[in-house]
Amino acid sequence: MSNVATIRILRLGAALAIAVSLGFQGWADLTHGTFTWGQLPGYFTPLAAIAGVVALTASAFAGPGERVWLSLLRVNAATYLVIAGAVYWAVLAQHATPLFPWANAVLHGGAGAALVVDWLLVGRRRRLPVSTWWTVLFVPAGWATFLLVRALRDGWVPYPFLDPSRGPAAIATTLCVIAAVGLAAAAALHCCTGLRVVQPARADLPPGDTQA
């Protein structure tokens, strides 16, 4: 079996594992928890998991010469899942009693590890332009906007560190810290492309699509 086929199978297997875990976790939260469909977009982990599934699936079927948008999707999804896992285990795990511990472990650990390993080992060694790194904030910005609108409407927030009773300054500080950590994590991943061991041939790079 070729390297391309092996990587494709591994990526699709990881995407399937994340999707199945998200399905089980979502079913448990909606059936046995107090969550509603309208509240699910307020939780960052499902957004990160969906980004991870899309990134792994798209990269599995991408041809040689990975496009810049796909590289950004891969590194950003990896960053989201790492941050989601770190925040969960540092702040939220003590308050959680997951119905399916295995699904929780995949979503808050295994998924991030899979995306990070894939990013570190597979792809060209040339880094993406620094001017593109800010795109990691796109999904969190949309998520934060949704939460702001939702909180103003009915006061609901998904996490205790976003509780309105803490005050606007404390919440803004928390979000800025998370954003700064996310940017730092993304920058670290961008700078580690030199470690990659599986690379497409330079001849496969599409005309006009450079990553330097």
C-alpha positions as CSV (number, residue, x, y, z in Angstrom):
1,M,0.0,0.0,0.0
2,S,1.3,3.4,-0.9
3,N,1.9,6.3,1.5
4,V,-0.9,8.2,-0.1
5,A,-3.4,5.4,0.4
6,T,-2.2,4.8,4.0
7,I,-2.5,8.5,4.9
8,R,-6.0,8.6,3.3
9,I,-7.2,5.6,5.3
10,L,-5.8,7.0,8.6
11,R,-7.4,10.5,8.0
12,L,-10.8,9.0,7.1
13,G,-10.6,6.7,10.1
14,A,-9.8,9.6,12.4
15,A,-12.6,11.7,10.9
16,L,-15.1,8.8,11.4
17,A,-14.0,8.4,15.0
18,I,-14.5,12.1,15.7
19,A,-17.8,12.2,13.9
20,V,-19.1,9.1,15.8
21,S,-17.9,10.5,19.1
22,L,-19.6,13.8,18.4
23,G,-22.8,11.9,17.5
24,F,-22.8,9.9,20.7
25,Q,-21.9,12.9,22.9
26,G,-24.6,15.1,21.2
27,W,-27.2,12.4,21.7
28,A,-26.3,12.0,25.3
29,D,-26.4,15.8,26.0
30,L,-29.7,16.2,24.2
31,T,-31.4,13.1,25.7
32,H,-30.1,13.0,29.2
33,G,-28.9,16.5,29.7
34,T,-30.5,19.9,29.8
35,F,-29.3,21.0,26.4
36,T,-31.4,22.0,23.4
37,W,-30.5,22.2,19.7
38,G,-30.5,25.9,19.9
39,Q,-27.8,25.8,22.6
40,L,-25.5,23.4,20.8
41,P,-23.8,26.2,18.7
42,G,-22.8,27.8,22.0
43,Y,-20.4,25.0,22.8
44,F,-17.0,25.3,21.2
45,T,-16.1,21.6,21.2
46,P,-18.7,20.6,18.6
47,L,-17.5,23.4,16.3
48,A,-13.9,22.3,16.8
49,A,-14.9,18.7,16.1
50,I,-16.8,19.5,13.0
51,A,-13.8,21.6,11.7
52,G,-11.6,18.6,12.4
53,V,-13.8,16.2,10.5
54,V,-14.0,18.5,7.5
55,A,-10.2,19.1,7.6
56,L,-9.4,15.4,7.7
57,T,-11.9,14.5,5.1
58,A,-10.9,17.2,2.7
59,S,-7.2,16.5,3.0
60,A,-7.8,12.8,2.5
61,F,-9.3,13.4,-0.9
62,A,-7.1,16.4,-1.9
63,G,-4.7,15.9,-4.7
64,P,-1.0,16.6,-4.6
65,G,0.1,20.2,-4.0
66,E,-2.1,21.1,-1.1
67,R,-3.8,24.5,-1.5
68,V,-3.3,27.3,1.0
69,W,-6.9,27.2,2.1
70,L,-6.7,23.5,3.0
71,S,-3.5,24.0,4.9
72,L,-5.1,26.8,6.9
73,L,-8.1,24.6,7.6
74,R,-5.9,21.8,8.9
75,V,-3.8,23.9,11.2
76,N,-6.8,26.0,12.4
77,A,-8.8,22.9,13.2
78,A,-5.9,21.4,15.1
79,T,-5.6,24.6,17.1
80,Y,-9.3,24.6,17.9
81,L,-9.3,21.0,19.1
82,V,-6.1,21.5,21.2
83,I,-7.6,24.6,22.9
84,A,-11.0,22.9,23.5
85,G,-9.2,19.9,25.1
86,A,-6.9,22.1,27.2
87,V,-9.8,24.3,28.5
88,Y,-11.9,21.2,29.2
89,W,-9.4,19.4,31.3
90,A,-8.1,22.5,33.1
91,V,-11.5,24.1,33.9
92,L,-14.5,22.0,33.1
93,A,-13.7,18.3,33.6
94,Q,-14.3,18.5,37.4
95,H,-17.9,19.6,36.7
96,A,-18.6,17.0,34.0
97,T,-20.0,13.5,34.2
98,P,-20.0,12.2,30.6
99,L,-22.4,9.4,29.7
100,F,-19.9,8.1,27.2
101,P,-16.3,8.6,28.6
102,W,-14.8,7.2,25.5
103,A,-16.5,9.8,23.3
104,N,-15.6,12.5,25.7
105,A,-11.9,11.4,25.6
106,V,-11.9,11.4,21.8
107,L,-13.5,14.9,21.5
108,H,-11.3,16.4,24.3
109,G,-8.0,14.7,23.6
110,G,-7.8,12.1,20.8
111,A,-9.2,14.4,18.1
112,G,-6.7,17.2,18.9
113,A,-3.8,14.7,18.9
114,A,-4.8,13.2,15.5
115,L,-5.0,16.7,13.9
116,V,-1.7,17.8,15.4
117,V,0.1,14.6,14.4
118,D,-1.3,14.8,10.9
119,W,-0.2,18.5,10.6
120,L,3.2,17.9,12.0
121,L,4.1,14.9,9.9
122,V,2.3,15.3,6.5
123,G,2.8,18.2,4.1
124,R,5.4,20.5,2.6
125,R,8.0,22.0,4.9
126,R,7.6,25.6,3.8
127,R,5.5,27.6,6.2
128,L,2.4,29.5,5.3
129,P,2.8,33.3,5.2
130,V,2.5,35.0,8.6
131,S,-0.2,37.2,7.2
132,T,-2.5,34.2,7.1
133,W,-2.1,33.1,10.7
134,W,-4.9,35.4,12.0
135,T,-7.5,33.2,10.2
136,V,-7.4,31.0,13.3
137,L,-9.6,33.6,15.0
138,F,-12.4,33.4,12.4
139,V,-14.4,30.6,14.0
140,P,-13.9,31.8,17.6
141,A,-15.0,35.3,16.6
142,G,-18.2,33.9,15.1
143,W,-18.7,31.7,18.2
144,A,-18.2,34.7,20.6
145,T,-20.6,36.8,18.5
146,F,-23.3,34.1,18.8
147,L,-22.8,33.9,22.5
148,L,-23.0,37.7,22.9
149,V,-26.3,37.8,21.0
150,R,-27.7,34.8,23.0
151,A,-26.6,36.3,26.3
152,L,-28.3,39.6,25.6
153,R,-31.4,37.8,24.5
154,D,-32.0,35.4,27.4
155,G,-28.8,35.4,29.6
156,W,-27.8,31.9,28.7
157,V,-24.0,31.0,28.4
158,P,-22.5,27.5,28.1
159,Y,-19.5,27.9,30.4
160,P,-19.1,29.2,33.9
161,F,-16.2,31.4,32.9
162,L,-18.6,33.3,30.6
163,D,-21.2,33.9,33.3
164,P,-22.5,37.5,32.9
165,S,-22.4,37.9,36.7
166,R,-18.6,38.0,36.4
167,G,-18.9,41.3,34.7
168,P,-18.0,42.5,31.1
169,A,-14.4,43.2,32.0
170,A,-13.7,39.7,33.4
171,I,-15.4,38.0,30.5
172,A,-13.6,40.2,27.9
173,T,-10.3,39.4,29.6
174,T,-11.0,35.7,29.6
175,L,-11.9,35.7,25.9
176,C,-8.7,37.7,25.1
177,V,-6.6,35.2,27.0
178,I,-8.1,32.3,25.2
179,A,-7.6,34.1,21.8
180,A,-4.0,34.9,22.7
181,V,-3.4,31.2,23.7
182,G,-5.0,30.1,20.5
183,L,-2.8,32.4,18.4
184,A,0.3,31.2,20.2
185,A,-0.7,27.6,19.6
186,A,-1.4,28.2,16.0
187,A,1.9,30.0,15.6
188,A,3.7,27.1,17.2
189,L,2.1,24.7,14.8
190,H,2.9,26.9,11.8
191,C,6.6,27.0,12.9
192,C,6.8,23.2,13.2
193,T,6.4,22.4,9.5
194,G,10.1,21.7,9.2
195,L,9.5,18.5,11.2
196,R,7.4,16.9,8.4
197,V,8.6,13.6,7.0
198,V,5.9,12.9,4.4
199,Q,5.9,15.6,1.6
200,P,4.4,15.8,-1.9
201,A,6.9,16.3,-4.7
202,R,7.8,19.9,-5.4
203,A,6.8,19.2,-9.0
204,D,3.2,18.7,-7.8
205,L,2.9,22.2,-6.5
206,P,0.1,23.9,-8.5
207,P,1.2,27.0,-10.5
208,G,0.8,30.2,-8.5
209,D,0.1,28.4,-5.3
210,T,3.1,29.0,-3.1
211,Q,3.3,28.7,0.7
212,A,6.3,30.9,1.3
